[in-house]
Structures are given as structure tokens and as C-alpha cells.
Amino acid sequence: MSLMNWFEDKRRFGGLIGAFIEKATKGYIFSEREKDRYIKIDTTKGLWTRCDNCENMLYVRFLRQNKRICEECGYHLQMSSTERIELLIDRGTWYPMDEDMTARDVLKFSDEDSYKNRIAFYQKRTGLTDAIQTGIGQLNGIPIALGVMDFQFMGGSMGSVVGEKITRLIEYATRASMPLIIVCSSGGARMQEGTLSLMQMAKISSVLQIHQAQKRLLYIAILTYPTTGGVTASFGMLGDIIIAEPKAYIAFAGKRVIEQTLRQKIPDGFQVAESLFDHGLLDLIVPRNLLKGVLSEIFELYNAAPCKKFQNSFFK
């Protein structure tokens, strides 16, 4: 497809969408024949998707090439865990860990559907066993331990599998004296596992204390849209350096919950990355296309730091 044809398709597609929305808002009733004239909007798959910020229609192929950053407004759309691994890790150096670990329905939880069926559905939909990928790789030639949460799997919720995989990753990084990166994207603890999910917060925090305080090894937390609940309340905010993507939604409780609890109005935008940075909760806000280079520079500075002189270098 030529560039001229792409813009023409985009213009015509936008016109069809606009006409559809205009008639829908006027209560227009479509006949079966008229329905066939309009394109069904599917934002989860296909050739086109819509920006969550400016609502501009985006061509998926170009969006992937642009690291899922909107070409119109610069908004950072959600990425899958596999896309983030490809973004950060040098080609051919990724070695995954604990790929076969799956959740068990210990509580026999069921609401509209059983927890067992939900797990099976999201495993089929995402190709993952749970809401995180962990492993070892190289970032610009630097060996690192990396964990990447995936919001597409049950909202990136943290259950026993997510907690155990992160714990094992941290323990491996500690034994190997490797720096650690965890990319957070989560709605919080997984309600279907009850206390078993909440205990992961303490378990992960305890092994991080050994990694950071006792072994003086680096841990970088990268907060993306969204990072909320128990993830924010534990390892999301425990990084030696905390980095966020632009406009990322970062919170413990949602705005509505806070307003109902405090019985006062909360200003708009107070839970986005820029507001948290202004109040000292974040160290850096880094655009996605610059992230790998920034991390590489941080590792080089860390390796040259005085606290490293009695430890083995991870550049070997």
C-alpha cells in the first residue's frame, strides 16, 4: 500500500465512522441493507484502532512501527508484554523463566463465570499462562532480569502465579548479582484468589529488601498505564529508581473511591504521571522510544558507583 492510498483509506474510513456516529446519536434506525454499508468498529483487532486520548483512527501496522504511540497526540497506548520485551531486550538474548506456571482455583471462586474458565479464556486470548512474563536478557549488551506485566490478561491482576514468578525472578537476580527491571501494568491484586493474592505484596517486598538493601543491587520500576491497587502499594513504588511513561495512570484507589471516602472533590489529573512527578513520587518520566537508551545510561552510572567497588560487575 502506497502512502497516498493509506491517507485516502484513512480519510474515507473516517468519513464512514463519522456518518455512522452522527446517525446513531440522532436515533437513526438502520435497515439491514444500510448496516452493510458501514464498517463495524473493532478496537481490539484488525487493521485499525482508536487512540484512547484523541480518539483518532490509527492504522495498526504504522502504530506498531511507532511503538504504539499515537502519531496525532503522542499518547502512549497499551503494549502487550511481548511487545515490551522486544522493545527493551536485544534480539536473540531473551531467555524466559517459569513459562509453564499456571493458577489453581483454590477457592472455587465463581461470579458470572468460574475462575477456572476465566483463566482458560485469557490464556487462549493472549497466549500467556498468566499476567506476567519473566526472564533474563541483555539490554544494549548488559545482562538484566526483567519482568513485564500484561494488562490484557485479566487486567494484569496479581495472583499467586504473578507473585511467585516475580519472587523467583528477584531471587535469581540476587544470586547472579544482576540488576532488576519490572514493568508494571496492573489493576491490582486478583480478587478471585482472595488473601492468596494479597500476601504476594509482602512476599515480593521481602525478597526485594534482600536484593536492594542487603546485596545493594539495583531495582528499577517502570510504571505504565495503568498501575493501581496492590501493585502500586508494593513493588511498584519500591524501586531504587521509579520511571513512568507520559500520562500514565498511577494510583492506589480510584478517584471515585477517594471522593466518596473523603467527601470532597478531587482535581482532575491528580493521578497521572506528571502530577505524581511534581509531588516527588517519581524520579523520571521517559517517552517509550527513549526508554532503552535511558536505562542503559542508568546501568552504566550504577556500575561506576562507589557502592559497587566491593562487588562483582554485571558487565562480565
C-alpha positions in Angstrom: 0.0 0.0 0.0 1.4 3.4 -1.0 1.4 6.3 1.4 -1.2 8.2 -0.8 -3.5 5.2 -0.8 -3.1 4.9 3.0 -4.2 8.5 3.6 -7.1 8.1 1.2 -8.3 5.0 3.0 -7.9 6.8 6.3 -10.0 9.7 5.0 -12.8 7.5 3.7 -12.8 5.4 6.8 -13.0 8.4 9.0 -16.0 9.6 6.9 -17.8 6.4 7.3 -17.2 6.4 11.1 -18.4 10.0 11.3 -21.6 9.3 9.4 -22.3 6.2 11.5 -21.9 8.1 14.8 -23.9 11.1 13.6 -26.9 8.9 12.6 -26.6 6.8 15.8 -26.7 9.9 18.0 -29.9 11.1 16.2 -31.6 7.8 17.0 -31.5 6.7 13.3 -32.6 3.1 12.8 -30.6 1.3 10.2 -32.1 -1.2 7.8 -30.2 -4.5 7.2 -29.1 -3.2 3.9 -27.8 0.1 5.3 -25.9 -1.7 8.1 -23.8 -3.5 5.5 -22.7 -0.1 4.1 -20.9 0.9 7.3 -17.8 -0.6 8.8 -18.0 -2.2 12.2 -15.6 -0.7 14.6 -13.4 -3.3 16.4 -10.7 -1.7 18.5 -9.2 -5.0 19.6 -8.0 -6.4 16.3 -8.0 -5.7 12.6 -6.3 -3.0 10.5 -7.4 0.0 12.6 -7.7 1.0 16.2 -8.6 4.2 18.0 -6.4 6.4 20.2 -7.7 6.4 23.8 -6.8 10.0 24.2 -7.7 11.9 21.0 -9.9 9.2 19.5 -8.2 9.5 16.2 -8.3 6.3 14.0 -4.8 4.7 13.7 -3.5 2.2 11.2 -2.3 -0.7 13.3 0.7 -1.5 11.2 2.1 2.0 11.5 1.1 2.1 15.1 3.3 -0.9 15.9 6.2 0.6 14.0 5.8 3.7 16.1 5.9 1.7 19.4 2.2 2.2 19.9 2.5 5.9 20.3 -0.3 7.9 18.7 1.0 9.9 15.7 -1.5 12.7 16.3 -1.3 13.5 20.0 1.8 11.5 21.2 -0.3 9.4 23.6 1.2 6.1 24.7 -1.3 3.3 24.1 -1.1 0.0 25.9 1.5 -2.6 24.8 1.5 -6.3 25.3 4.2 -7.9 27.4 5.8 -9.4 24.3 6.0 -6.0 22.6 7.7 -4.5 25.6 10.2 -7.4 25.8 11.0 -6.7 22.1 11.3 -3.0 22.9 13.9 -3.4 25.7 15.8 -6.7 25.1 18.4 -7.2 22.5 17.4 -9.6 19.7 18.2 -13.2 20.4 19.2 -12.7 24.1 15.8 -13.4 25.8 15.5 -16.5 28.0 12.1 -16.8 29.7 11.6 -18.3 33.1 8.7 -20.3 34.7 6.6 -20.3 31.5 4.5 -23.3 32.5 3.4 -22.0 35.9 -0.4 -21.7 36.0 -3.0 -20.6 38.6 -5.2 -23.0 40.6 -8.7 -22.2 41.7 -8.2 -23.0 45.4 -11.2 -21.0 46.5 -13.5 -22.4 43.8 -14.4 -18.8 43.0 -17.4 -18.1 40.7 -19.4 -15.0 39.8 -20.7 -14.6 36.2 -18.3 -17.3 35.3 -15.9 -19.6 37.2 -12.3 -18.5 37.8 -11.1 -21.6 36.1 -13.0 -20.7 32.9 -11.7 -17.1 33.0 -8.1 -18.3 33.3 -8.6 -20.6 30.3 -10.2 -17.8 28.3 -7.4 -15.3 28.8 -4.8 -18.0 28.2 -6.3 -18.6 24.8 -6.8 -15.0 24.1 -3.2 -13.8 25.0 -1.1 -16.9 24.6 0.2 -16.4 28.1 -0.2 -18.7 31.2 -0.7 -15.7 33.4 -0.4 -11.9 33.6 3.4 -11.6 33.6 6.4 -12.7 31.6 9.7 -13.0 33.4 13.2 -13.9 32.2 16.8 -13.0 31.6 18.1 -10.9 28.7 20.5 -8.2 27.6 19.8 -4.5 27.3 22.4 -3.0 25.0 24.7 -5.8 26.0 24.0 -5.5 29.7 22.6 -8.7 31.4 19.4 -7.9 33.3 16.5 -9.7 34.9 13.2 -8.5 33.5 9.6 -8.9 34.5 6.8 -7.5 32.3 3.2 -7.5 33.4 0.4 -7.8 30.7 -2.8 -5.8 31.2 -4.5 -7.9 28.5 -4.6 -10.9 30.9 -7.3 -10.2 33.4 -6.3 -6.6 33.7 -2.8 -7.5 34.7 -4.1 -8.6 38.1 -1.6 -10.0 40.6 -2.4 -13.5 41.8 -0.3 -16.3 43.3 1.4 -17.1 39.9 2.3 -13.5 39.3 3.7 -13.1 42.8 5.6 -16.4 42.6 7.2 -15.6 39.2 8.3 -12.2 40.4 9.7 -13.6 43.6 11.7 -16.3 41.7 12.9 -13.6 39.3 14.2 -11.4 42.1 15.9 -14.3 43.9 17.6 -15.3 40.6 18.8 -11.7 40.0 20.1 -11.5 43.6 22.1 -14.8 43.3 23.5 -13.7 39.9 24.2 -10.1 41.1 22.1 -8.8 38.2 20.1 -5.5 38.0 16.3 -6.0 38.0 13.6 -4.2 36.0 9.8 -4.8 36.5 7.4 -3.2 34.1 4.1 -2.7 35.9 0.7 -2.6 34.3 -2.0 -3.9 36.6 -5.4 -3.3 38.2 -4.1 -4.6 41.5 -4.5 -7.8 43.5 -6.7 -10.6 41.9 -9.9 -10.8 43.8 -10.6 -14.3 42.7 -7.7 -15.5 44.9 -8.6 -13.6 48.0 -5.9 -13.5 50.6 -3.6 -15.6 48.5 -3.2 -12.6 46.1 -2.8 -10.0 48.9 0.1 -12.0 50.5 2.1 -11.6 47.3 2.6 -8.0 48.2 4.5 -8.9 51.3 6.3 -11.8 49.7 7.7 -9.7 46.9 8.6 -6.8 49.2 10.6 -9.1 51.4 12.8 -10.5 48.7 13.3 -7.0 47.2 14.6 -5.9 50.6 17.4 -8.6 50.3 18.1 -7.6 46.7 18.3 -3.9 47.4 19.3 -3.3 51.0 21.4 -6.3 51.8 23.0 -7.0 48.4 23.0 -3.4 47.2 21.7 -4.4 43.8 19.7 -2.1 41.5 15.9 -2.4 41.0 14.1 -0.1 38.5 10.3 0.0 38.5 8.7 1.2 35.3 5.1 2.3 35.8 2.8 2.2 32.7 -0.9 2.9 32.1 -2.5 1.7 34.4 -0.6 0.9 37.6 -3.0 0.7 40.5 -4.0 -1.2 43.7 -1.7 -3.7 45.4 1.0 -3.4 42.7 1.3 0.4 43.4 1.2 -0.4 47.2 4.1 -2.8 47.0 6.9 -3.4 44.4 5.6 -0.6 42.1 6.8 2.0 44.5 9.8 0.2 45.9 12.2 0.9 43.0 15.6 2.5 43.6 14.6 4.5 40.5 10.9 4.8 39.6 10.2 5.6 35.9 6.8 6.3 34.4 5.6 6.7 30.9 4.0 10.0 29.9 0.3 10.4 31.0 0.4 7.0 32.8 -2.4 6.5 35.3 -0.9 5.6 38.6 -2.9 5.2 41.8 -3.8 3.0 44.7 -7.5 3.7 44.9 -9.6 5.2 42.1 -10.8 8.8 42.1 -14.4 8.0 42.8 -13.4 5.8 45.8 -11.3 8.7 47.2 -14.0 11.2 46.7 -16.6 9.1 48.4 -14.3 8.4 51.3 -13.1 11.9 51.9 -16.4 13.5 50.8 -14.6 16.2 48.8 -13.9 16.9 45.2 -10.5 15.7 43.8 -8.9 17.7 41.0 -8.8 16.1 37.5 -5.4 14.7 36.5 -4.0 14.3 40.0 -3.3 10.6 39.4 -1.4 10.9 36.2 2.4 10.6 36.0 3.1 14.3 35.6 1.2 15.2 38.7 3.0 12.5 40.7 6.3 13.6 39.4 5.6 17.2 40.5 4.9 15.9 44.0 8.1 13.8 44.2 6.7 10.3 43.8 8.5 9.6 40.6 12.2 10.0 39.5 11.7 10.2 35.7 9.1 10.4 33.1 10.5 8.8 29.9 8.9 8.5 26.5 8.8 5.0 25.2 11.1 5.5 22.3 13.8 6.8 24.6 13.4 4.2 27.4 16.0 1.7 26.3 18.8 4.3 26.0 17.9 5.9 29.3 18.0 2.5 31.1 21.4 1.7 29.5 22.8 5.0 30.8 21.5 4.3 34.3 23.1 0.9 34.4 26.5 2.4 33.3 26.3 5.0 36.0 25.3 2.4 38.6 28.2 0.1 37.7 30.6 3.0 38.2 29.1 4.0 41.6 31.3 3.7 44.7 28.9 1.1 46.3 29.9 -1.3 43.6 33.7 -1.4 44.2 33.5 -4.4 46.5 31.0 -6.3 44.3 31.3 -8.2 41.1 30.4 -6.2 38.0 27.4 -7.3 36.0 29.2 -6.3 32.8 31.3 -9.5 32.7 
